[in-house]
Amino acid sequence: MSESVVPRVVLLFSGKRKCGKDFLTERLLQRLTTDKAQIIRISEPIKRSWAEKLGLDLGELLGDGPYKERYRKEMIEWSDQKRAEDFGFFCRQACLALAKEICVVSDIRRKTDVRFFREQYGQRIKTVRIVASEATRVERGWVFQEGVDDVQSECDLDDVTEWDLLVQNDSGADVENILARIIALVQ
């Protein structure tokens, strides 16, 4: 982990696939400005390692298309094996990119992810859970996948009730209001 940069605030975003996490975190970054804030993704070192291991196209794995979906289940199983050996492995790798005072972690998926960041950054942590109805997620292209949507990587945080901010992000949600509420956490 970078010793020179200790973020002032670390925002941990959690939510199901197609709840709008990526959309909201990208919009948040625009509002906070890239000179003060950055997004890091735990999935990036997972996908980078997976791509190197199998000789796959990292750019396609990082995208939102069918290429990633073809490998998602196996990648989840493999990353779970790595986490069983060292729960913080991918979080630590993602933190190598820390360089700004506000860090937005856009893809917290497990209790151990939250544990890692709380152990590293303590009171600097703010948690945000994004929820959307199943109907909204389907509108956004979500299709249930056995072995993906019913496993730890998607469900481990479902029973957590203590979030600094819980956001309902269904179709027609007031995005500016959502962003204002998130920005209030940072200040």
Contact map, one row per residue, 1 for C-alpha under 8 A:
1110000000000000000000000000000000000000000000000000000000000000000000000000000000000000000110110000000000000000000000000000000000000000000000000000000000000000000000000000000000000000000
1111100000000000000000000000000000000000000000000000000000000000000000000000000000000000000000111100000000000000000000000000000000000000000000000000000000000000000000000000000000000000000
1111110000000000000000000000000000000000000000000000000000000000000000000000000000000000000000000000000000000000000000000000000000000000000000000000000000000000000000000000000000000000000
0111110000000000000000000000000000000000000000000000000000000000000000000000000000000000000000000000000000000000000000000000000000000000000000000000000000000000000000000000000000000000000
0111111000000000000000000000000000000000000000000000000000000000000000000000000000000000000000000111100000000000000000000000000000000000000000000000000000000000000000000000000000000000000
0011111100000000000000000000000000000000000000000000000000000000000000000000000000000000000000000100100000000000000000000000000000000000000000000000000000000000000000000000000000000000000
0000111111000000000000000000000000000000000000000000000000000000000000000000000000000000000000000111111000000000000000000001000000000000000000000000000000000000000000000000000000000000000
0000011111000000000000000000000000000000000000000000000000000000000000000000000000000000000000000000110000000000000000000001000000000000000000000000000000000000000000000000000000000000000
0000001111100000000000000000000000000000000000000000000000000000000000000000000000000000000000000000111000000000000000000001110000000000000000000000000000000000000000000000000000000000010
0000001111110000000000000000000000000000000000000000000000000000000000000000000000000000000000000000011110000000000000001001110000000000000000000000000000000000000000000000000000000000000
0000000011111000000000000000000000000000000000000000000000000000000000000000000000000000000000000000011110000000000000000000111100000000000000000000000000000000000000000000000000000000010
0000000001111100000000000000000000000000000000000000000000000000000000000000000000000000000000000000000111110000010000000000111100000000000000000000000000000000000000000000000000000000000
0000000000111110000010000000000000000000000000000000000000000000000000000000000000000000000000000000000111110000000000000000001111000000000000000000000000000000000000000000000000000000000
0000000000011111000010000000000000000000000000000000000000000000000000000000000000000000000000000000000001111000000000000000001111000000000000000000000000001000000000000000000000000000000
0000000000001111101010000000000000000000000000000000000000000000000000000000000000000000000000000000000000111000000000000000000011100000000000000000000000000000000000000000000000000000000
0000000000000111111000000000000000000000000000000000000000000000000000000000000000000000000000000000000000000000000000000000000001100000000000000000000001000000000000000000000000000000000
0000000000000011111100000000000000000000000000000000000000000000000000000000000000000000000000000000000000000000000000000000000000000000100001000000000001000000000000000000000000000000000
0000000000000001111110000000000000000000000000000000000000000000000000000000000000000000000000000000000000000000000000000000000000000000110111000000000000000000000000000000000000000000000
0000000000000011111110000000000000000000000000000000000000000000000000000000000000000000000000000000000000000000000000000000000001111001100000000000000000000000000000001100000000000000000
0000000000000000111111110000000000000000000000000000000000000000000000000000000000000000000000000000000000000000000000000000000001010000000000000000000000000000000000001000000000000000000
0000000000001110011111111000000000000000000000000000000000000000000000000000000000000000000000000000000001100000000000000000000001000000000000000000000000000000000000000000000000000000000
0000000000000000000111111100000000000000000000000000000000000000000000000000000000000000000000000000000001000000000000000000000000000000000000000000000000000000000000000000000000000000000
0000000000000000000111111110000000000000000000000000000000000000000000000000000000000000000000000000000000000000000000000000000000000000000000000000000000000000000000000000000000000000000
0000000000000000000111111111000000000000000000000000000000000000000000000000000000000000000000000000000000000000000000000000000000000000000000000000000000000000000000000000001000100000000
0000000000000000000011111111100000000010000000000000000000000000000000000000000000000000000000000000000101000000000000000000000000000000000000000000000000000000000000000000000000000000000
0000000000000000000001111111110000000010000000000000000000000000000000000000000000000000000000000000000000000000000000000000000000000000000000000000000000000000000000000000000000000000000
0000000000000000000000111111111000000000000000000000000000000000000000000000000000000000000000000000000000000000000000000000000000000000000000000000000000000000000000000000000000100000000
0000000000000000000000011111111100000000000000000000000000000000000000000000000000000000000000000000000000000000000000000000000000000000000000000000000000000000000000000000000000100010000
0000000000000000000000001111111111001110000000000000000000000000000000000000000000000000000000000000000000000000000000000000000000000000000000000000000000000000000000000000000000000000000
0000000000000000000000000111111111000000000000000000000000000000000000000000000000000000000000000000000000000000000000000000000000000000000000000000000000000000000000000000000000000000000
0000000000000000000000000011111110000000000000000000000000000000000000000000000000000000000000000000000000000000000000000000000000000000000000000000000000000000000000000000000000000000000
0000000000000000000000000001111111011000000000000000000000000000000000000000000000000000000000000000000000000000000000000000000000000000000000000000000000000000000000000000000000000010000
0000000000000000000000000000111111111000000000000000000000000000000000000000000000000000000000000000000000000000000000000000000000000000000000000000000000000000000000000000000000000000000
0000000000000000000000000000110111111100000000000000000000000000000000000000000000000000000000000000000000000000000000000000000000000000000000000000000000000000000000000000000000000000000
0000000000000000000000000000000011111000000000000000000000000000000000000000000000000000000000000001000000000000000000000000000000000000000000000000000000000000000000000000000000000000000
0000000000000000000000000000000111111100000000000000000000000000000000000000000000000000000000000001110000000000000000000000000000000000000000000000000000000000000000000000000000000000000
0000000000000000000000000000100111111110000000000000000000000000000000000000000000000000000000000001111100000000000000000000000000000000000000000000000000000000000000000000000000000000000
0000000000000000000000000000100001011111000000000000000000000000000000000000000000000000000000000111011100000000000000000000000000000000000000000000000000000000000000000000000000000000000
0000000000000000000000001100100000001111100000000000000000000000000000000000000000000000000000000000001111000000000000000000000000000000000000000000000000000000000000000000000000000000000
0000000000000000000000000000000000000111110000000000000000000000000000000000000000000000000001101100001111000000000000000000000000000000000000000000000000000000000000000000000000000000000
0000000000000000000000000000000000000011111110000000000000000000000000000000000000000000000001000000000011100000000000000000000000000000000000000000000000000000000000000000000000000000000
0000000000000000000000000000000000000001111111000000000000000000000000000000000000000000011011000000000011110000000000000000000000000000000000000000000000000000000000000000000000000000000
0000000000000000000000000000000000000000111111100000000000000000000000000000000000000000010000000000000000100000000000000000000000000000000000000000000000000000000000000000000000000000000
0000000000000000000000000000000000000000111111110000000000000100000000000000000000000000000001000000000000000000000000000000000000000000000000000000000000000000000000000000000000000000000
0000000000000000000000000000000000000000111111111000000000000000000000000000000000000000010011000000000000000000000000000000000000000000000000000000000000000000000000000000000000000000000
0000000000000000000000000000000000000000011111111100000000000000000000000010001000000000010000000000000000000000000000000000000000000000000000000000000000000000000000000000000000000000000
0000000000000000000000000000000000000000001111111110000001001100000000000010000000000000000000000000000000000000000000000000000000000000000000000000000000000000000000000000000000000000000
0000000000000000000000000000000000000000000111111111000001000000000000000000000000000000000000000000000000000000000000000000000000000000000000000000000000000000000000000000000000000000000
0000000000000000000000000000000000000000000011111111100000000000000000000000000000000000000000000000000000000000000000000000000000000000000000000000000000000000000000000000000000000000000
0000000000000000000000000000000000000000000001111111110100000000000000000010000000000000000000000000000000000000000000000000000000000000000000000000000000000000000000000000000000000000000
0000000000000000000000000000000000000000000000111111111111001000000000000000000000000000000000000000000000000000000000000000000000000000000000000000000000000000000000000000000000000000000
0000000000000000000000000000000000000000000000011111111100000000000000000000000000000000000000000000000000000000000000000000000000000000000000000000000000000000000000000000000000000000000
0000000000000000000000000000000000000000000000001111111100000000000000000000000000000000000000000000000000000000000000000000000000000000000000000000000000000000000000000000000000000000000
0000000000000000000000000000000000000000000000000111111100000000000000000000000000000000000000000000000000000000000000000000000000000000000000000000000000000000000000000000000000000000000
0000000000000000000000000000000000000000000000000011111110000000000000000000000000000000000000000000000000000000000000000000000000000000000000000000000000000000000000000000000000000000000
0000000000000000000000000000000000000000000000000111111111001000000000000000000000000000000000000000000000000000000000000000000000000000000000000000000000000000000000000000000000000000000
0000000000000000000000000000000000000000000000000010001111111000000000000000000000000000000000000000000000000000000000000000000000000000000000000000000000000000000000000000000000000000000
0000000000000000000000000000000000000000000000110010000111111100000000000000000000000000000000000000000000000000000000000000000000000000000000000000000000000000000000000000000000000000000
0000000000000000000000000000000000000000000000000000000011111110000000000000000000000000000000000000000000000000000000000000000000000000000000000000000000000000000000000000000000000000000
0000000000000000000000000000000000000000000000000000000011111111101100000000000000000000000000000000000000000000000000000000000000000000000000000000000000000000000000000000000000000000000
0000000000000000000000000000000000000000000000100010000111111111001100000000000000000000000000000000000000000000000000000000000000000000000000000000000000000000000000000000000000000000000
0000000000000000000000000000000000000000000100100000000001111111000100000000000000000000000000000000000000000000000000000000000000000000000000000000000000000000000000000000000000000000000
0000000000000000000000000000000000000000000000000000000000111111100100000000000000000000000000000000000000000000000000000000000000000000000000000000000000000000000000000000000000000000000
0000000000000000000000000000000000000000000000000000000000011111110100000000000000000000000000000000000000000000000000000000000000000000000000000000000000000000000000000000000000000000000
0000000000000000000000000000000000000000000000000000000000010011111110000000000000000000000000000000000000000000000000000000000000000000000000000000000000000000000000000000000000000000000
0000000000000000000000000000000000000000000000000000000000000001111111000000000000000000000000000000000000000000000000000000000000000000000000000000000000000000000000000000000000000000000
0000000000000000000000000000000000000000000000000000000000011000111111100000000000000000000000000000000000000000000000000000000000000000000000000000000000000000000000000000000000000000000
0000000000000000000000000000000000000000000000000000000000011111111111110000000000000000000000000000000000000000000000000000000000000000000000000000000000000000000000000000000000000000000
0000000000000000000000000000000000000000000000000000000000000000111111111000000000000000000000000000000000000000000000000000000000000000000000000000000000000000000000000000000000000000000
0000000000000000000000000000000000000000000000000000000000000000011111111000000000000000000000000000000000000000000000000000000000000000000000000000000000000000000000000000000000000000000
0000000000000000000000000000000000000000000000000000000000000000001111111110000000000000000000000000000000000000000000000000000000000000000000000000000000000000000000000000000000000000000
0000000000000000000000000000000000000000000000000000000000000000000111111111000000000000000000000000000000000000000000000000000000000000000000000001000000000000000000000000000000000000000
0000000000000000000000000000000000000000000000000000000000000000000011111111100000000000000000000000000000000000000000000000000000000000000000000011000000000000000000000000000000000000000
0000000000000000000000000000000000000000000000000000000000000000000000111111110000000000000000000000000000000000000000000000000000000000000000000000000000000000000000000000000000000000000
0000000000000000000000000000000000000000000001100100000000000000000000111111111000000000000000000000000000000000000000000000000000000000000000000000000000000000000000000000000000000000000
0000000000000000000000000000000000000000000000000000000000000000000000011111111100000000000000000000000000000000000000000000000000000000000000000001000010000000000000000000000000000000000
0000000000000000000000000000000000000000000000000000000000000000000000001111111110000000000000000000000000000000000000000000000000000000000000000000000000000000000000000000000000000000000
0000000000000000000000000000000000000000000000000000000000000000000000000111111111000000000000000000000000000000000000000000000000000000000000000000000000000000000000000000000000000000000
0000000000000000000000000000000000000000000001000000000000000000000000000011111111100000000000000000000000000000000000000000000000000000000000000000000000000000000000000000000000000000000
0000000000000000000000000000000000000000000000000000000000000000000000000001111111110000000000000000000000000000000000000000000000000000000000000000000000000000000000000000000000000000000
0000000000000000000000000000000000000000000000000000000000000000000000000000111111111000000000000000000000000000000000000000000000000000000000000000000000000000000000000000000000000000000
0000000000000000000000000000000000000000000000000000000000000000000000000000011111111110100000000000000000000000000000000000000000000000000000000000000000000000000000000000000000000000000
0000000000000000000000000000000000000000000000000000000000000000000000000000001111111111110000000000000000000000000000000000000000000000000000000000000000000000000000000000000000000000000
0000000000000000000000000000000000000000000000000000000000000000000000000000000111111110000000000000000000000000000000000000000000000000000000000000000000000000000000000000000000000000000
0000000000000000000000000000000000000000000000000000000000000000000000000000000011111110000000000000000000000000000000000000000000000000000000000000000000000000000000000000000000000000000
0000000000000000000000000000000000000000000000000000000000000000000000000000000001111111100000000000000000000000000000000000000000000000000000000000000000000000000000000000000000000000000
0000000000000000000000000000000000000000000000000000000000000000000000000000000001111111110000000000000000000001100100000000000000000000000000000000000000000000000000000000000000000000000
0000000000000000000000000000000000000000000000000000000000000000000000000000000000100111111100000000000000000001100100000000000000000000000000000000000000000000000000000000000000000000000
0000000000000000000000000000000000000000000000000000000000000000000000000000000001100111111110000000000000000000000000000000000000000000000000000000000000000000000000000000000000000000000
0000000000000000000000000000000000000000011011000000000000000000000000000000000000100011111111000000000000000000000000000000000000000000000000000000000000000000000000000000000000000000000
0000000000000000000000000000000000000000010000000000000000000000000000000000000000000001111111100000000000000000100110000000000000000000000000000000000000000000000000000000000000000000000
1000000000000000000000000000000000000000000000000000000000000000000000000000000000000001111111110000000000000000000000000000000000000000000000000000000000000000000000000000000000000000000
1000000000000000000000000000000000000000010010000000000000000000000000000000000000000000111111111000000000000000000000000000000000000000000000000000000000000000000000000000000000000000000
0000000000000000000000000000000000000001110110000000000000000000000000000000000000000000011111111100000000000000000000000000000000000000000000000000000000000000000000000000000000000000000
1100000000000000000000000000000000000001000000000000000000000000000000000000000000000000001111111100000000000000000000000000000000000000000000000000000000000000000000000000000000000000000
1100000000000000000000000000000000000000000000000000000000000000000000000000000000000000000111111100000000000000000000000000000000000000000000000000000000000000000000000000000000000000000
0100000000000000000000000000000000000001000000000000000000000000000000000000000000000000000011111110000000000000000000000000000000000000000000000000000000000000000000000000000000000000000
0100111000000000000000000000000000000101000000000000000000000000000000000000000000000000000001111111001000000000000000000000000000000000000000000000000000000000000000000000000000000000000
0000101000000000000000000000000000000100000000000000000000000000000000000000000000000000000000001111100000000000000000000000000000000000000000000000000000000000000000000000000000000000000
0000101000000000000000000000000000111100000000000000000000000000000000000000000000000000000000000111111000000000000000000000000000000000000000000000000000000000000000000000000000000000000
0000111110000000000000000000000000011000000000000000000000000000000000000000000000000000000000000011111000000000000000000000000000000000000000000000000000000000000000000000000000000000000
0000001111100000000000000000000000011100000000000000000000000000000000000000000000000000000000000001111100000000000000000000000000000000000000000000000000000000000000000000000000000000010
0000001011100000000000000000000000001111000000000000000000000000000000000000000000000000000000000101111110000000000000000000000000000000000000000000000000000000000000000000000000000000000
0000000001111000000000001000000000001111000000000000000000000000000000000000000000000000000000000000011111000000000000000000000000000000000000000000000000000000000000000000000000000000000
0000000001111000000000000000000000000011110000000000000000000000000000000000000000000000000000000000001111110000000000000000000000000000000000000000000000000000000000000000000000000000000
0000000000011100000011001000000000000011110000000000000000000000000000000000000000000000000000000000000111110000000000000000000000000000000000000000000000000000000000000000000000000000000
0000000000011110000010000000000000000000111000000000000000000000000000000000000000000000000000000000000011111000000000000000000000000000000000000000000000000000000000000000000000000000000
0000000000011110000000000000000000000000010000000000000000000000000000000000000000000000000000000000000011111100110000000000000000000000000000000000000000000000000000000000000000000000000
0000000000000110000000000000000000000000000000000000000000000000000000000000000000000000000000000000000000111110100000000000000000000000000000000000000111111000000000000000000000000000000
0000000000000000000000000000000000000000000000000000000000000000000000000000000000000000000000000000000000011111110000000000000000000000000000000000000110111000000000000000000000000000000
0000000000000000000000000000000000000000000000000000000000000000000000000000000000000000000000000000000000001111111000000000000000000000000000000000000000011000000000000000000000000000000
0000000000000000000000000000000000000000000000000000000000000000000000000000000000000011000000000000000000000111111100000000000000000000000000000000000000000000000000000000000000000000000
0000000000000000000000000000000000000000000000000000000000000000000000000000000000000011001000000000000000011111111110000000000000000000000000000000000000000000000000000000000000000000000
0000000000010000000000000000000000000000000000000000000000000000000000000000000000000000000000000000000000010111111111000000000000000000000000000000000000000000000000000000000000000000000
0000000000000000000000000000000000000000000000000000000000000000000000000000000000000000000000000000000000000011111111100000000000000000000000000000000000000000000000000000000000000000000
0000000000000000000000000000000000000000000000000000000000000000000000000000000000000011001000000000000000000001111111110000000000000000000000000000000000000000000000000000000000000000000
0000000000000000000000000000000000000000000000000000000000000000000000000000000000000000001000000000000000000000111111111100100000000000000000000000000000000000000000000000000000000000000
0000000000000000000000000000000000000000000000000000000000000000000000000000000000000000000000000000000000000000011111111110100000000000000000000000000000000000000000000000000000000000000
0000000000000000000000000000000000000000000000000000000000000000000000000000000000000000000000000000000000000000001111111100000000000000000000000000000000000000000000000000000000000000000
0000000000000000000000000000000000000000000000000000000000000000000000000000000000000000000000000000000000000000000111111100000000000000000000000000000000000000000000000000000000000000000
0000000001000000000000000000000000000000000000000000000000000000000000000000000000000000000000000000000000000000000011111111100000000000000000000000000000000000000000000000000000000000000
0000000000000000000000000000000000000000000000000000000000000000000000000000000000000000000000000000000000000000000011111111100000000000000000000000000000000000000000000000000000000000000
0000000000000000000000000000000000000000000000000000000000000000000000000000000000000000000000000000000000000000000001001111110000000000000000000000000000000000000000000000000000000000000
0000001111000000000000000000000000000000000000000000000000000000000000000000000000000000000000000000000000000000000000001111110000000000000000000000000000000000000000000000000000000000000
0000000011110000000000000000000000000000000000000000000000000000000000000000000000000000000000000000000000000000000011001111111000000000000000000000000000000000000000000000000000000000000
0000000011110000000000000000000000000000000000000000000000000000000000000000000000000000000000000000000000000000000000000011111100000000000000000000000000000000001100000000000000000000100
0000000000111100000000000000000000000000000000000000000000000000000000000000000000000000000000000000000000000000000000000000111110000000000000000000000000000000001110000000000000000000000
0000000000111100000000000000000000000000000000000000000000000000000000000000000000000000000000000000000000000000000000000000011111000000000000000000000000000000001111100000000000000100000
0000000000001110000000000000000000000000000000000000000000000000000000000000000000000000000000000000000000000000000000000000001111100000000000000000000000000000001011100000000000000000000
0000000000001111001110000000000000000000000000000000000000000000000000000000000000000000000000000000000000000000000000000000000111110000000000000000000000000000000001111000000000000000000
0000000000000011001000000000000000000000000000000000000000000000000000000000000000000000000000000000000000000000000000000000000011111000000000000000000000000000000001111100000000000000000
0000000000000000001100000000000000000000000000000000000000000000000000000000000000000000000000000000000000000000000000000000000001111101100000000000000000000000000000011100000000000000000
0000000000000000001000000000000000000000000000000000000000000000000000000000000000000000000000000000000000000000000000000000000000111111100000000000000000000000000000000100000000000000000
0000000000000000000000000000000000000000000000000000000000000000000000000000000000000000000000000000000000000000000000000000000000011111110000000000000000000000000000000000000000000000000
0000000000000000000000000000000000000000000000000000000000000000000000000000000000000000000000000000000000000000000000000000000000001111111000000000000000000000000000000000000000000000000
0000000000000000001000000000000000000000000000000000000000000000000000000000000000000000000000000000000000000000000000000000000000011111111100000000000000000000000000000110000000000000000
0000000000000000111000000000000000000000000000000000000000000000000000000000000000000000000000000000000000000000000000000000000000011111111111000000000000000000000000000000000000000000000
0000000000000000010000000000000000000000000000000000000000000000000000000000000000000000000000000000000000000000000000000000000000000111111111100000000000000000000000000000000000000000000
0000000000000000000000000000000000000000000000000000000000000000000000000000000000000000000000000000000000000000000000000000000000000011111111000000000000000000000000000000000000000000000
0000000000000000010000000000000000000000000000000000000000000000000000000000000000000000000000000000000000000000000000000000000000000001111111000000000000000000000000000000000000000000000
0000000000000000010000000000000000000000000000000000000000000000000000000000000000000000000000000000000000000000000000000000000000000000111111100000000000000000000000000000000000000000000
0000000000000000110000000000000000000000000000000000000000000000000000000000000000000000000000000000000000000000000000000000000000000000111111110000000000000000000000000000000000000000000
0000000000000000000000000000000000000000000000000000000000000000000000000000000000000000000000000000000000000000000000000000000000000000010011111000000000000000000000000000000000000000000
0000000000000000000000000000000000000000000000000000000000000000000000000000000000000000000000000000000000000000000000000000000000000000000001111101100000000000000000000000000000000000000
0000000000000000000000000000000000000000000000000000000000000000000000000000000000000000000000000000000000000000000000000000000000000000000000111111110000000000000000000000000000000000000
0000000000000000000000000000000000000000000000000000000000000000000000000000000000000000000000000000000000000000000000000000000000000000000000011111110000000000000000000000000000000000000
0000000000000000000000000000000000000000000000000000000000000000000000001000000000000000000000000000000000000000000000000000000000000000000000001111111000000000000000000000000000000000000
0000000000000000000000000000000000000000000000000000000000000000000000011001000000000000000000000000000000000000000000000000000000000000000000011111111011000000000000000000000000000000000
0000000000000000000000000000000000000000000000000000000000000000000000000000000000000000000000000000000000000000000000000000000000000000000000011111111011100000000000000000000000000000000
0000000000000000000000000000000000000000000000000000000000000000000000000000000000000000000000000000000000000000000000000000000000000000000000001111111101100000000000000000000000000000000
0000000000000000000000000000000000000000000000000000000000000000000000000000000000000000000000000000000000000000000000000000000000000000000000000011111111110000000000000000000000000000000
0000000000000000000000000000000000000000000000000000000000000000000000000000000000000000000000000000000000001100000000000000000000000000000000000000011111110000000000000000000000000000000
0000000000000000000000000000000000000000000000000000000000000000000000000001000000000000000000000000000000001100000000000000000000000000000000000001101111110000000000000000000000000000000
0000000000000001100000000000000000000000000000000000000000000000000000000000000000000000000000000000000000001000000000000000000000000000000000000001111111111000000000000000000000000000000
0000000000000000000000000000000000000000000000000000000000000000000000000000000000000000000000000000000000001100000000000000000000000000000000000000111111111100000000000000000000000000000
0000000000000000000000000000000000000000000000000000000000000000000000000000000000000000000000000000000000001110000000000000000000000000000000000000001111111110000000000000000000000000000
0000000000000100000000000000000000000000000000000000000000000000000000000000000000000000000000000000000000001110000000000000000000000000000000000000000001111111000000000000000000000000000
0000000000000000000000000000000000000000000000000000000000000000000000000000000000000000000000000000000000000000000000000000000000000000000000000000000000111111000000000000000000000000000
0000000000000000000000000000000000000000000000000000000000000000000000000000000000000000000000000000000000000000000000000000000000000000000000000000000000011111100000000000000000000000000
0000000000000000000000000000000000000000000000000000000000000000000000000000000000000000000000000000000000000000000000000000000000000000000000000000000000001111111000000000000000000000000
0000000000000000000000000000000000000000000000000000000000000000000000000000000000000000000000000000000000000000000000000000000000000000000000000000000000000011111000000000000000000000000
0000000000000000000000000000000000000000000000000000000000000000000000000000000000000000000000000000000000000000000000000000000000000000000000000000000000000001111100000000000000000000000
0000000000000000000000000000000000000000000000000000000000000000000000000000000000000000000000000000000000000000000000000000011110000000000000000000000000000001111111000000000000000000000
0000000000000000000000000000000000000000000000000000000000000000000000000000000000000000000000000000000000000000000000000000011100000000000000000000000000000000011111000000000000000000100
0000000000000000000000000000000000000000000000000000000000000000000000000000000000000000000000000000000000000000000000000000001110000000000000000000000000000000001111100000000000000100000
0000000000000000000000000000000000000000000000000000000000000000000000000000000000000000000000000000000000000000000000000000000111100000000000000000000000000000001111110000000000000000000
0000000000000000000000000000000000000000000000000000000000000000000000000000000000000000000000000000000000000000000000000000000111100000000000000000000000000000000011111000000001000000000
0000000000000000000000000000000000000000000000000000000000000000000000000000000000000000000000000000000000000000000000000000000001110000000000000000000000000000000001111100100000000000000
0000000000000000001100000000000000000000000000000000000000000000000000000000000000000000000000000000000000000000000000000000000001110000000000000000000000000000000000111110100000000000000
0000000000000000001000000000000000000000000000000000000000000000000000000000000000000000000000000000000000000000000000000000000000111001000000000000000000000000000000011111100000000000000
0000000000000000000000000000000000000000000000000000000000000000000000000000000000000000000000000000000000000000000000000000000000000001000000000000000000000000000000001111100000000000000
0000000000000000000000000000000000000000000000000000000000000000000000000000000000000000000000000000000000000000000000000000000000000000000000000000000000000000000000000111110000000000000
0000000000000000000000000000000000000000000000000000000000000000000000000000000000000000000000000000000000000000000000000000000000000000000000000000000000000000000000011111111000000000000
0000000000000000000000000000000000000000000000000000000000000000000000000000000000000000000000000000000000000000000000000000000000000000000000000000000000000000000000000001111111000000000
0000000000000000000000010000000000000000000000000000000000000000000000000000000000000000000000000000000000000000000000000000000000000000000000000000000000000000000000000000111111100000000
0000000000000000000000000000000000000000000000000000000000000000000000000000000000000000000000000000000000000000000000000000000000000000000000000000000000000000000000000000011111110000000
0000000000000000000000000000000000000000000000000000000000000000000000000000000000000000000000000000000000000000000000000000000000000000000000000000000000000000000000000000011111111000000
0000000000000000000000000000000000000000000000000000000000000000000000000000000000000000000000000000000000000000000000000000000000000000000000000000000000000000000000100000011111111100000
0000000000000000000000010011000000000000000000000000000000000000000000000000000000000000000000000000000000000000000000000000000000000000000000000000000000000000000000000000001111111110000
0000000000000000000000000000000000000000000000000000000000000000000000000000000000000000000000000000000000000000000000000000000000000000000000000000000000000000000000000000000111111111000
0000000000000000000000000000000000000000000000000000000000000000000000000000000000000000000000000000000000000000000000000000000000000000000000000000000000000000000000000000000011111111100
0000000000000000000000000000000000000000000000000000000000000000000000000000000000000000000000000000000000000000000000000000000100000000000000000000000000000000000010000000000001111111110
0000000000000000000000000001000100000000000000000000000000000000000000000000000000000000000000000000000000000000000000000000000000000000000000000000000000000000000000000000000000111111111
0000000000000000000000000000000000000000000000000000000000000000000000000000000000000000000000000000000000000000000000000000000000000000000000000000000000000000000000000000000000011111111
0000000000000000000000000000000000000000000000000000000000000000000000000000000000000000000000000000000000000000000000000000010000000000000000000000000000000000000100000000000000001111111
0000000010100000000000000000000000000000000000000000000000000000000000000000000000000000000000000000010000000000000000000000000000000000000000000000000000000000000000000000000000000111111
0000000000000000000000000000000000000000000000000000000000000000000000000000000000000000000000000000000000000000000000000000000000000000000000000000000000000000000000000000000000000011111
